[in-house]
Every structure is written in structure tokens, then in C-alpha cells.
Amino acid sequence: MTEESAVLIDGPWTHRTVSAAGTRFHAAEAGTGPLVLLLHGFPQFWWSWHEQLVALAEAGYRAVAVDLRGYGASDKPPRGYDLVTLASDAAGLIRALGEGEAVVVGHASGGLLGWTMATYFPKSVRRLAVLSMPHPLRLRGALASSGQAWAGRHLLGFQVPMLPERRLVAHDAARVAEMLHDWSRPGWPDPTTERRTRDAFQIPGVAHSSLEFHRWLFRSQVRPDGRRYMRRMQRLIGVPTLHVHGALDSYLLPATARGSGRYVNAPYRWRVIEGAGHFPHQEQPQRVNSALIGWLNDTEPDT
């Protein structure tokens, strides 16, 4: 069993607890200036953004990387793992951090939260950056193709009760390490990243909470709440959007994400990161930091 303190990693940032909508969230914060909220993906936690925390702070931004509901040192309630609730969490965090709006940067499932926030809570999002995740409508259509359906086949396996949780944490969370290796470029992750991520998933409740999101994502496709969500997501996004994808992503294929700009009625910039798989901000941090900060500093972020 791993304690929550395992994710309180020292560095040039400050750890803090923020309460929003009755839920306690752990976050790491660095820098001062306009707020940039960093939302991690699966199977990760706030530390996946540690390179961006430093770079954004040095560039004059207030960067906050949060452990999402169910992860790391944040609360792990039994419910609330649908995209609308998770997006509401993030919008509430922006207010709890003393701001009316923020630049929202999300990776993978955190990117789905970003897309959702820009539609459901548009006043909270000043700009949107999404890594390694197509727009939800684009994703739904792509899952019908054989290539993307095979690449994302683990989603089906996660629907079985209880067994997937046990597999995630078995043998020192070996399955978590396998996903990091399988979805990334050759030679990544480094031993430190692998060790910290394996530890984070052995915190009680994390494996189950992370899978509850995947279960909602799959099962909601045929339920009224999922159909309402998809109808709402047909509204075009009205904030400048940066869309970043690893050229070597074998989990969410670049062809799946490309074309998401049709759902954005604002400046949209598509960037492919060479030499990166599903975790471009960690596999090629300098390239991602350059693309992100250059876009943030661009007063007219056209394509």
C-alpha cells in the first residue's frame, strides 16, 4: 500500500490543497501571472506536468497542476467520474484559485475535460490546449474504425468489474508501467517517471477511480446522459485552441485527432511533435514547451 504522501514530490513548486464543489484537490503551483491549469491524463498524476510547471513559471505564468478527482492526493469519492462533473471540478478549481478564467491545458483524458470545459463552462476558459486527444465527437466517430478501435482496445477490457483494478496494481503496478512503455516512443519512460507513476497508482482508491471514468466513457454512449453530452458537444468552441499530438502515438492515432478543428470556431493551431508518442509533454518536453509558450505569447494565435 502506498501513502498519498508519495505524490508530494519536492521541486520548484508549492504543494497546496484546494477545495471546490465539496471536494478536496491536491495541486502543485509555480510562478505568478495569468493562470494556466494543467489537467493530467491516464495513467498519470500531477507530476506528469513537472517540466511545464517550471517552463511556464519562467515564462511569466502561474502554473497549477492538479491531481484530478480520484487521483494522487486528491479526494476519491465513489461517484462523479463523468466528464461533466469532472469539468465542473476544474471550473470550480479556477474560481477557488481566485480567478474567473484560465488557460486550460489537458492531456489525454484531461484533454477531454478541456474540450468539455470549453463547451459547458466557456467563461472559465480563456484559451484551450489539448494534447493527445481528439474532440469527443471526432473520437466517437473514429472508434468505429478498425485501426483506432484496435489501438484503444483496452477500453473494452476496463468494463469488467473489479478484475481490471486488481490487474492495474498487481506485481507492483506492472500494468501501469506496460502502458507507459507501450504508448510512448522507444526508450521512454525514464526510471524515475516509471517508479513515481507506479507508486501513484498503488495509492488506495486510485485504480478504481481512474477506471470509473473509462467505464462512464464507454457505457454512456448508449445512455441518455451520454447522448445529452454528445448533443451539447456539437456546439462549436469559441476560444483559441492549440492541438498537440505525438507523431508516434500508437494509442490515440494522429489521424484520429486530426480534423478536430472543425469543432472550433476560433483560431485553431494543430502541431505534431516528432519523436513523441502518447505523452509528448514528457517525451519531448522542450518541443512541447516551445509550442505551448509560443502560442500563449502570440496575441493573434492563428493557424
C-alpha positions in Angstrom: 0.0 0.0 0.0 1.3 3.4 -1.0 0.5 6.6 1.1 -0.7 9.8 -0.6 2.5 11.5 0.6 4.2 9.6 -2.3 3.0 12.2 -4.7 4.1 15.2 -2.7 7.4 15.4 -4.7 9.8 18.2 -3.9 10.7 20.7 -6.5 10.5 24.4 -7.5 6.8 24.4 -6.8 4.4 24.6 -3.8 2.0 21.9 -2.8 -1.4 23.1 -1.7 -4.9 21.8 -1.1 -7.8 23.5 -2.9 -11.5 22.8 -2.1 -14.0 23.0 -4.9 -17.6 21.8 -5.1 -17.2 20.0 -1.8 -14.2 18.0 -3.0 -10.6 18.4 -1.8 -7.9 18.6 -4.5 -4.2 18.5 -4.3 -2.2 20.8 -6.6 1.3 21.9 -7.3 1.8 25.5 -8.1 4.7 27.6 -9.5 5.1 31.1 -10.8 3.0 34.3 -10.9 0.9 35.8 -13.7 -2.0 34.6 -15.8 -3.3 31.2 -14.6 -2.6 28.1 -16.5 -4.4 25.0 -15.2 -2.8 21.7 -16.1 -5.0 18.6 -16.2 -3.3 15.2 -16.4 -4.3 12.0 -18.3 -4.3 8.3 -17.6 -2.4 6.5 -16.1 -0.7 9.5 -14.5 -1.0 12.3 -11.9 0.0 15.9 -11.5 3.8 15.2 -11.8 3.4 14.5 -15.5 3.4 18.3 -15.9 6.6 19.0 -13.8 8.6 20.1 -16.9 5.7 22.5 -17.9 5.4 23.9 -14.3 8.9 25.1 -14.4 8.9 26.4 -18.0 5.6 28.2 -17.6 6.7 29.8 -14.3 9.9 31.1 -16.0 7.8 32.4 -18.9 5.7 34.6 -16.6 2.7 32.4 -15.9 1.1 31.0 -12.7 1.0 27.2 -13.5 -1.1 24.9 -11.4 -1.0 21.1 -12.0 -3.8 19.3 -10.2 -4.5 15.7 -9.2 -7.9 15.1 -10.7 -10.7 13.6 -8.7 -9.8 10.1 -7.7 -6.0 10.5 -8.3 -2.9 11.2 -6.2 -3.6 13.2 -3.0 -7.0 14.4 -4.1 -10.3 13.1 -2.7 -11.5 9.8 -4.1 -15.3 9.9 -3.8 -17.4 6.9 -5.0 -19.1 8.9 -7.7 -18.6 11.8 -10.1 -16.3 10.4 -12.8 -18.4 11.5 -15.8 -17.0 14.3 -18.0 -19.5 16.9 -17.0 -18.8 16.5 -13.2 -15.0 16.4 -13.8 -15.2 19.5 -16.0 -17.3 21.2 -13.3 -14.5 20.3 -10.8 -11.9 22.0 -12.9 -14.1 25.1 -13.4 -14.6 25.2 -9.7 -10.9 25.0 -9.1 -10.3 28.1 -11.3 -12.7 30.0 -9.1 -11.2 28.5 -5.9 -7.7 29.7 -7.1 -9.1 33.2 -7.2 -9.5 33.6 -10.9 -12.5 34.0 -13.2 -10.8 32.2 -16.1 -7.7 30.3 -17.0 -5.7 28.9 -19.9 -6.7 25.2 -19.7 -4.1 22.6 -20.8 -5.2 18.9 -20.8 -3.5 15.7 -21.8 -5.5 12.6 -22.9 -8.5 12.2 -20.6 -7.5 15.7 -19.2 -7.8 16.9 -22.8 -11.4 15.5 -22.9 -12.0 17.6 -19.8 -10.6 20.6 -21.6 -12.9 20.1 -24.6 -15.8 19.7 -22.2 -15.0 22.8 -20.2 -14.8 24.9 -23.3 -18.3 23.8 -24.2 -20.0 23.6 -20.8 -18.1 26.3 -18.9 -16.9 28.6 -21.7 -16.5 31.6 -19.4 -13.9 29.7 -17.4 -11.6 29.0 -20.4 -9.5 31.9 -21.8 -7.6 29.6 -24.1 -7.5 25.8 -24.6 -4.6 23.5 -25.3 -5.2 19.8 -25.8 -2.6 17.1 -26.0 -3.1 13.6 -27.4 -6.9 13.7 -27.5 -9.3 14.4 -30.4 -12.5 16.3 -29.9 -15.1 13.9 -28.3 -17.2 13.8 -31.4 -14.2 13.0 -33.5 -13.2 10.3 -31.0 -16.6 8.7 -31.1 -16.6 8.5 -34.9 -13.0 7.2 -35.0 -13.7 4.4 -32.6 -15.9 2.8 -35.3 -12.8 2.4 -37.5 -10.8 -0.8 -37.1 -7.5 0.9 -36.7 -8.5 3.2 -33.8 -10.7 0.6 -32.2 -7.8 -1.9 -32.0 -5.4 0.8 -30.7 -7.9 1.6 -27.9 -9.0 -1.9 -27.2 -8.1 -1.7 -23.5 -11.2 0.5 -23.0 -13.4 -2.6 -23.6 -11.3 -4.6 -21.1 -11.8 -2.0 -18.4 -15.6 -2.6 -18.4 -15.3 -5.9 -16.4 -16.0 -5.3 -12.7 -13.1 -5.5 -10.1 -10.6 -7.5 -12.2 -9.1 -4.6 -14.1 -8.4 -2.7 -10.8 -6.6 -5.8 -9.5 -4.6 -6.1 -12.7 -3.5 -2.4 -12.6 -1.9 -2.7 -9.1 -0.7 -6.4 -9.3 3.0 -7.0 -9.2 4.0 -3.5 -8.1 1.6 -1.9 -10.7 3.4 -3.6 -13.6 0.5 -3.0 -15.9 0.8 0.8 -15.4 4.4 0.5 -16.5 3.5 -1.5 -19.5 1.0 1.1 -20.7 3.6 3.9 -20.3 6.1 1.8 -22.4 3.6 0.6 -25.0 2.1 4.0 -25.8 5.3 6.1 -25.9 8.4 6.4 -28.1 11.1 3.8 -27.7 13.3 4.4 -24.7 10.7 6.2 -22.6 9.7 6.4 -19.7 12.8 7.0 -17.7 13.2 5.0 -14.4 12.1 7.9 -12.2 8.9 8.6 -14.1 8.0 4.9 -14.2 8.7 4.5 -10.5 6.6 7.5 -9.4 3.7 6.6 -11.7 3.6 3.0 -10.4 3.7 4.3 -6.8 0.9 6.8 -7.5 -1.4 4.1 -8.8 -0.9 2.0 -5.7 -2.5 4.7 -3.5 -5.8 3.1 -2.3 -8.7 4.1 -4.5 -6.7 5.4 -7.5 -7.0 2.3 -9.7 -10.8 2.1 -9.1 -11.4 5.8 -9.6 -9.4 6.0 -12.8 -11.3 3.1 -14.3 -14.7 4.5 -13.3 -14.0 7.3 -15.7 -13.3 4.8 -18.5 -16.4 2.9 -17.7 -18.6 6.0 -17.9 -16.9 7.0 -21.2 -17.8 3.6 -22.7 -21.2 2.9 -21.2 -22.6 6.4 -21.6 -22.6 6.0 -25.4 -25.9 4.2 -25.2 -27.4 6.0 -22.2 -29.4 9.2 -22.0 -26.7 11.1 -20.2 -24.1 10.2 -22.8 -26.5 11.2 -25.7 -27.1 14.6 -24.0 -23.4 15.1 -23.6 -22.7 14.4 -27.3 -25.5 16.7 -28.3 -24.1 19.5 -26.2 -20.6 18.9 -27.6 -21.9 19.8 -31.1 -21.7 23.5 -30.1 -18.6 25.0 -31.6 -15.8 26.0 -29.3 -15.2 29.7 -29.2 -11.7 30.2 -27.7 -8.3 30.0 -29.3 -7.2 26.3 -29.3 -3.8 24.6 -29.6 -4.0 21.0 -30.5 -0.8 18.9 -30.0 -0.2 15.3 -30.9 2.7 12.9 -30.9 3.6 11.6 -34.3 4.3 8.1 -32.8 1.1 7.9 -30.7 0.0 4.3 -31.0 -2.9 4.6 -28.6 -4.8 7.6 -30.0 -3.6 7.8 -33.6 -2.7 11.2 -35.1 -5.2 10.5 -37.9 -7.9 10.2 -35.2 -7.1 13.6 -33.7 -6.5 15.5 -37.0 -9.7 17.2 -38.1 -10.8 18.3 -34.7 -10.6 21.9 -35.8 -13.9 21.6 -37.4 -15.4 21.9 -33.9 -13.6 25.1 -33.1 -15.0 28.5 -34.2 -11.9 30.4 -33.2 -8.1 30.4 -34.1 -7.0 26.7 -34.1 -3.4 25.6 -34.3 -2.5 21.9 -35.0 1.0 20.8 -34.1 2.6 17.3 -34.5 5.5 16.6 -32.2 8.0 14.4 -33.9 9.7 11.7 -31.9 6.9 11.6 -29.3 4.2 9.0 -28.6 1.1 9.4 -26.4 2.9 11.5 -23.7 4.5 14.3 -25.8 4.9 16.8 -22.9 7.1 14.2 -21.1 8.7 12.5 -24.0 9.7 15.7 -25.8 9.2 18.5 -23.1 11.3 21.1 -24.8 9.4 20.9 -28.1 6.0 20.9 -26.3 7.1 23.8 -24.1 8.2 25.8 -27.1 4.9 25.2 -28.9 2.8 26.0 -25.8 4.6 29.1 -24.6 5.0 30.5 -28.2 1.2 30.1 -28.6 0.4 31.6 -25.3 2.6 34.6 -26.0 1.0 35.1 -29.5 -1.6 37.8 -29.3 -3.1 36.7 -32.6 -3.0 32.9 -32.4 -4.0 31.9 -36.0 -3.3 28.6 -37.6 
